[in-house]
Amino acid sequence: MRIAMMGSGGLGGYFGGRMAQVGADVTFIARGAHLAAIRKKGLRIKSKEIGDAHIHPAQATDLPTSIGKVDYVIVAVKLWDTADAGRAILPLLGPNTTVLSLQNGVECDEELASIVGADRLIGGVAFIASSISAPGVINHIGTLQRVVIGEPEGDQTSRITALRDELTVAGIAAEISPNIQRTIWEKFVFLVGLSATTSLRRTTIGPIRNNKKDRALLRQIFTESSAVGRSKGVNLPEKFADNCLDFVDNLPAEMTSSMHHDLEAGRQMELEWLSGAVVRFGRELGVKTPANQQVYNALMEGEGGRN
């Protein structure tokens, strides 16, 4: 099985690295200093709870055309790069190549389908706290390293089970969902809350869940996002916001979001595709989203943080 990781940051670098660690044929598509470090020193994973890894040499390039045809392309780029990533991976696609997006948001599969073809796509989500701590180095916090994948129609096909097995061999908690669209929305609701509050307050999840006012804001964001999902026809439980809070209470206190990392580093954020998407969907569907609007306005205007 040949796998190309389109995007090799905290998510793509970690999951691709774990598969490469146990002998999978993985090529990392990266750029800049991160690519240079991987080529020179290999890819390092630092994980206090799971264990470190060093993939050296690691197959890495910034030219997808140099890789050849692969069995799977896993897309793990930022949401604003989705269309460019879709076009970049076209040379990797053979007759039976499968494309899996592990990006944030709920709109990327549709965008990728318009470029690579809907028949190639399987759905998926990833749950992990990881980021690039230095060029060529992925830092993983806690024990969470979970991937859920599924066919759009819920079938259990050979391409789904083969990838699940490859992930499992690498020690990753991999599951197949019979309703991957609902699973994607469950992750989206959680991520919107985590990203919004950690970015707005410029801190990790621990202080947020322990502060009465911030916890209430987090719950309201979960509630609004769930309501939007249900209005779009997704079968989310009425008390899904409470389920999300229970999940948050069991996360490492030092966990944060990639959007918070991007904000602190002065990089572009995925705000438009997270809280911004909830606001946009809510406006279209007649669902009120004041908490998400508050976060969106504050972060767009650079007013995040406690006043």
CORDA-V32374 format. One record per residue. N is the residue number from 1. RES is the residue in one small letter. PHI is phi in radians with two decimals (* if undefined). BURIAL is I if it has 24 or more other C-alpha atoms within 12 Angstrom, else O. Layout:
# CORDA-V32374
n:N res:RES phi:PHI burial:BURIAL
n:N res:RES phi:PHI burial:BURIAL
This chain:
# CORDA-V32374
n:1 res:m phi:* burial:I
n:2 res:r phi:-1.83 burial:I
n:3 res:i phi:-2.22 burial:I
n:4 res:a phi:-1.97 burial:I
n:5 res:m phi:-1.69 burial:I
n:6 res:m phi:-1.49 burial:I
n:7 res:g phi:1.90 burial:I
n:8 res:s phi:-2.24 burial:I
n:9 res:g phi:-1.47 burial:I
n:10 res:g phi:-1.00 burial:I
n:11 res:l phi:-1.50 burial:I
n:12 res:g phi:-1.11 burial:I
n:13 res:g phi:-1.16 burial:I
n:14 res:y phi:-1.21 burial:I
n:15 res:f phi:-1.17 burial:I
n:16 res:g phi:-1.12 burial:I
n:17 res:g phi:-1.13 burial:I
n:18 res:r phi:-1.12 burial:I
n:19 res:m phi:-1.20 burial:I
n:20 res:a phi:-1.13 burial:I
n:21 res:q phi:-1.02 burial:I
n:22 res:v phi:-1.77 burial:O
n:23 res:g phi:1.79 burial:O
n:24 res:a phi:-1.20 burial:I
n:25 res:d phi:-1.49 burial:I
n:26 res:v phi:-2.03 burial:I
n:27 res:t phi:-1.98 burial:I
n:28 res:f phi:-1.63 burial:I
n:29 res:i phi:-1.76 burial:I
n:30 res:a phi:-2.44 burial:I
n:31 res:r phi:-2.71 burial:O
n:32 res:g phi:1.09 burial:O
n:33 res:a phi:-1.12 burial:O
n:34 res:h phi:-1.11 burial:I
n:35 res:l phi:-1.08 burial:I
n:36 res:a phi:-1.04 burial:I
n:37 res:a phi:-1.20 burial:I
n:38 res:i phi:-1.11 burial:I
n:39 res:r phi:-1.13 burial:I
n:40 res:k phi:-1.46 burial:O
n:41 res:k phi:-2.09 burial:O
n:42 res:g phi:1.48 burial:I
n:43 res:l phi:-1.75 burial:I
n:44 res:r phi:-1.91 burial:I
n:45 res:i phi:-2.02 burial:I
n:46 res:k phi:-1.93 burial:I
n:47 res:s phi:-2.51 burial:I
n:48 res:k phi:-1.08 burial:O
n:49 res:e phi:-1.50 burial:O
n:50 res:i phi:-1.61 burial:O
n:51 res:g phi:2.04 burial:O
n:52 res:d phi:-1.36 burial:O
n:53 res:a phi:-2.57 burial:I
n:54 res:h phi:-2.41 burial:I
n:55 res:i phi:-1.70 burial:I
n:56 res:h phi:-2.59 burial:O
n:57 res:p phi:-1.33 burial:O
n:58 res:a phi:-2.01 burial:I
n:59 res:q phi:-1.40 burial:I
n:60 res:a phi:-2.56 burial:I
n:61 res:t phi:-2.73 burial:I
n:62 res:d phi:-1.95 burial:I
n:63 res:l phi:-2.11 burial:O
n:64 res:p phi:-0.97 burial:I
n:65 res:t phi:-1.12 burial:O
n:66 res:s phi:-1.50 burial:O
n:67 res:i phi:-1.53 burial:I
n:68 res:g phi:1.58 burial:O
n:69 res:k phi:-1.30 burial:I
n:70 res:v phi:-2.25 burial:I
n:71 res:d phi:-1.48 burial:I
n:72 res:y phi:-2.39 burial:I
n:73 res:v phi:-2.01 burial:I
n:74 res:i phi:-1.85 burial:I
n:75 res:v phi:-1.64 burial:I
n:76 res:a phi:-2.43 burial:I
n:77 res:v phi:-1.73 burial:I
n:78 res:k phi:-1.13 burial:I
n:79 res:l phi:-1.11 burial:I
n:80 res:w phi:-1.25 burial:I
n:81 res:d phi:-1.70 burial:I
n:82 res:t phi:-1.02 burial:I
n:83 res:a phi:-1.11 burial:I
n:84 res:d phi:-1.10 burial:O
n:85 res:a phi:-1.13 burial:I
n:86 res:g phi:-1.04 burial:I
n:87 res:r phi:-1.22 burial:O
n:88 res:a phi:-1.17 burial:I
n:89 res:i phi:-1.54 burial:I
n:90 res:l phi:-0.96 burial:I
n:91 res:p phi:-1.16 burial:O
n:92 res:l phi:-1.51 burial:I
n:93 res:l phi:-1.57 burial:I
n:94 res:g phi:-1.66 burial:O
n:95 res:p phi:-1.02 burial:O
n:96 res:n phi:-2.07 burial:O
n:97 res:t phi:-1.23 burial:I
n:98 res:t phi:-1.84 burial:I
n:99 res:v phi:-2.00 burial:I
n:100 res:l phi:-2.16 burial:I
n:101 res:s phi:-1.70 burial:I
n:102 res:l phi:-1.95 burial:I
n:103 res:q phi:-1.38 burial:I
n:104 res:n phi:-1.39 burial:I
n:105 res:g phi:1.47 burial:I
n:106 res:v phi:-2.19 burial:I
n:107 res:e phi:-2.06 burial:I
n:108 res:c phi:-1.24 burial:I
n:109 res:d phi:-1.10 burial:I
n:110 res:e phi:-1.11 burial:I
n:111 res:e phi:-1.17 burial:I
n:112 res:l phi:-1.15 burial:I
n:113 res:a phi:-1.03 burial:I
n:114 res:s phi:-1.20 burial:O
n:115 res:i phi:-1.82 burial:I
n:116 res:v phi:-1.72 burial:I
n:117 res:g phi:1.77 burial:O
n:118 res:a phi:-1.10 burial:O
n:119 res:d phi:-1.18 burial:O
n:120 res:r phi:-1.45 burial:I
n:121 res:l phi:-1.49 burial:I
n:122 res:i phi:-2.06 burial:I
n:123 res:g phi:-1.64 burial:I
n:124 res:g phi:-2.98 burial:I
n:125 res:v phi:-2.45 burial:I
n:126 res:a phi:-2.23 burial:I
n:127 res:f phi:-2.11 burial:I
n:128 res:i phi:-2.91 burial:I
n:129 res:a phi:-1.99 burial:I
n:130 res:s phi:-2.65 burial:I
n:131 res:s phi:-2.80 burial:I
n:132 res:i phi:-1.35 burial:I
n:133 res:s phi:-1.60 burial:O
n:134 res:a phi:-2.85 burial:O
n:135 res:p phi:-0.93 burial:I
n:136 res:g phi:1.45 burial:I
n:137 res:v phi:-2.23 burial:I
n:138 res:i phi:-1.88 burial:I
n:139 res:n phi:-1.81 burial:I
n:140 res:h phi:-1.98 burial:I
n:141 res:i phi:-1.88 burial:I
n:142 res:g phi:1.37 burial:I
n:143 res:t phi:-1.98 burial:I
n:144 res:l phi:-1.22 burial:I
n:145 res:q phi:-2.70 burial:I
n:146 res:r phi:-2.18 burial:I
n:147 res:v phi:-2.25 burial:I
n:148 res:v phi:-2.09 burial:I
n:149 res:i phi:-2.25 burial:I
n:150 res:g phi:-3.02 burial:I
n:151 res:e phi:-1.31 burial:I
n:152 res:p phi:-0.94 burial:I
n:153 res:e phi:-1.71 burial:O
n:154 res:g phi:1.52 burial:O
n:155 res:d phi:-1.21 burial:O
n:156 res:q phi:-1.77 burial:O
n:157 res:t phi:-1.64 burial:O
n:158 res:s phi:-1.16 burial:O
n:159 res:r phi:-1.23 burial:I
n:160 res:i phi:-1.29 burial:I
n:161 res:t phi:-1.16 burial:O
n:162 res:a phi:-1.13 burial:O
n:163 res:l phi:-1.23 burial:I
n:164 res:r phi:-0.99 burial:I
n:165 res:d phi:-1.15 burial:I
n:166 res:e phi:-1.11 burial:I
n:167 res:l phi:-1.17 burial:I
n:168 res:t phi:-1.12 burial:I
n:169 res:v phi:-1.01 burial:O
n:170 res:a phi:-1.40 burial:I
n:171 res:g phi:1.49 burial:I
n:172 res:i phi:-1.59 burial:I
n:173 res:a phi:-1.27 burial:I
n:174 res:a phi:-2.01 burial:I
n:175 res:e phi:-2.35 burial:I
n:176 res:i phi:-1.92 burial:I
n:177 res:s phi:-1.74 burial:I
n:178 res:p phi:-1.37 burial:O
n:179 res:n phi:-2.43 burial:I
n:180 res:i phi:-1.19 burial:I
n:181 res:q phi:-1.15 burial:I
n:182 res:r phi:-1.13 burial:I
n:183 res:t phi:-1.07 burial:I
n:184 res:i phi:-1.08 burial:I
n:185 res:w phi:-1.23 burial:I
n:186 res:e phi:-1.06 burial:I
n:187 res:k phi:-1.13 burial:I
n:188 res:f phi:-1.04 burial:I
n:189 res:v phi:-1.03 burial:I
n:190 res:f phi:-1.06 burial:I
n:191 res:l phi:-1.18 burial:I
n:192 res:v phi:-1.02 burial:I
n:193 res:g phi:-1.14 burial:I
n:194 res:l phi:-1.09 burial:I
n:195 res:s phi:-1.16 burial:I
n:196 res:a phi:-1.08 burial:I
n:197 res:t phi:-1.32 burial:I
n:198 res:t phi:-1.17 burial:I
n:199 res:s phi:-1.33 burial:I
n:200 res:l phi:-1.08 burial:I
n:201 res:r phi:-1.60 burial:I
n:202 res:r phi:0.93 burial:I
n:203 res:t phi:-2.70 burial:I
n:204 res:t phi:-1.48 burial:I
n:205 res:i phi:-1.26 burial:I
n:206 res:g phi:-0.96 burial:I
n:207 res:p phi:-1.08 burial:I
n:208 res:i phi:-1.20 burial:I
n:209 res:r phi:-1.23 burial:I
n:210 res:n phi:-1.65 burial:O
n:211 res:n phi:-1.81 burial:O
n:212 res:k phi:-1.00 burial:O
n:213 res:k phi:-1.18 burial:O
n:214 res:d phi:-1.19 burial:I
n:215 res:r phi:-1.10 burial:I
n:216 res:a phi:-1.13 burial:O
n:217 res:l phi:-1.10 burial:I
n:218 res:l phi:-1.05 burial:I
n:219 res:r phi:-1.10 burial:I
n:220 res:q phi:-1.12 burial:I
n:221 res:i phi:-1.11 burial:I
n:222 res:f phi:-1.03 burial:I
n:223 res:t phi:-1.10 burial:I
n:224 res:e phi:-1.12 burial:I
n:225 res:s phi:-1.13 burial:I
n:226 res:s phi:-1.14 burial:I
n:227 res:a phi:-1.09 burial:I
n:228 res:v phi:-1.10 burial:I
n:229 res:g phi:-1.03 burial:I
n:230 res:r phi:-1.10 burial:I
n:231 res:s phi:-1.17 burial:O
n:232 res:k phi:-1.54 burial:O
n:233 res:g phi:1.66 burial:O
n:234 res:v phi:-1.54 burial:I
n:235 res:n phi:-1.43 burial:O
n:236 res:l phi:-1.73 burial:I
n:237 res:p phi:-1.06 burial:O
n:238 res:e phi:-1.05 burial:O
n:239 res:k phi:-1.76 burial:O
n:240 res:f phi:-1.12 burial:I
n:241 res:a phi:-1.03 burial:I
n:242 res:d phi:-1.20 burial:I
n:243 res:n phi:-1.06 burial:O
n:244 res:c phi:-1.12 burial:I
n:245 res:l phi:-1.12 burial:I
n:246 res:d phi:-1.04 burial:O
n:247 res:f phi:-1.11 burial:I
n:248 res:v phi:-1.04 burial:I
n:249 res:d phi:-1.16 burial:O
n:250 res:n phi:-1.87 burial:O
n:251 res:l phi:-1.51 burial:I
n:252 res:p phi:-1.03 burial:O
n:253 res:a phi:-1.04 burial:O
n:254 res:e phi:-1.53 burial:O
n:255 res:m phi:-1.25 burial:I
n:256 res:t phi:-2.41 burial:I
n:257 res:s phi:-2.03 burial:I
n:258 res:s phi:-1.13 burial:I
n:259 res:m phi:-1.15 burial:I
n:260 res:h phi:-1.12 burial:I
n:261 res:h phi:-1.02 burial:I
n:262 res:d phi:-1.14 burial:O
n:263 res:l phi:-1.07 burial:I
n:264 res:e phi:-1.13 burial:O
n:265 res:a phi:-1.55 burial:O
n:266 res:g phi:1.31 burial:O
n:267 res:r phi:-1.65 burial:O
n:268 res:q phi:-1.04 burial:O
n:269 res:m phi:-1.89 burial:I
n:270 res:e phi:-1.56 burial:I
n:271 res:l phi:-0.92 burial:I
n:272 res:e phi:-1.08 burial:I
n:273 res:w phi:-1.74 burial:I
n:274 res:l phi:-1.99 burial:I
n:275 res:s phi:-1.02 burial:I
n:276 res:g phi:-1.07 burial:I
n:277 res:a phi:-1.19 burial:I
n:278 res:v phi:-1.05 burial:I
n:279 res:v phi:-1.09 burial:I
n:280 res:r phi:-1.12 burial:I
n:281 res:f phi:-1.08 burial:I
n:282 res:g phi:-1.05 burial:I
n:283 res:r phi:-1.11 burial:O
n:284 res:e phi:-1.19 burial:O
n:285 res:l phi:-1.76 burial:O
n:286 res:g phi:1.34 burial:O
n:287 res:v phi:-1.84 burial:I
n:288 res:k phi:-1.32 burial:I
n:289 res:t phi:-2.38 burial:I
n:290 res:p phi:-1.12 burial:I
n:291 res:a phi:-1.19 burial:I
n:292 res:n phi:-1.14 burial:I
n:293 res:q phi:-1.11 burial:I
n:294 res:q phi:-1.03 burial:I
n:295 res:v phi:-1.12 burial:I
n:296 res:y phi:-1.03 burial:I
n:297 res:n phi:-1.10 burial:O
n:298 res:a phi:-1.11 burial:I
n:299 res:l phi:-1.29 burial:I
n:300 res:m phi:-1.14 burial:O
n:301 res:e phi:-1.64 burial:O
n:302 res:g phi:1.25 burial:O
n:303 res:e phi:-1.88 burial:O
n:304 res:g phi:-1.09 burial:I
n:305 res:g phi:1.84 burial:O
n:306 res:r phi:-1.37 burial:O
n:307 res:n phi:-1.92 burial:O
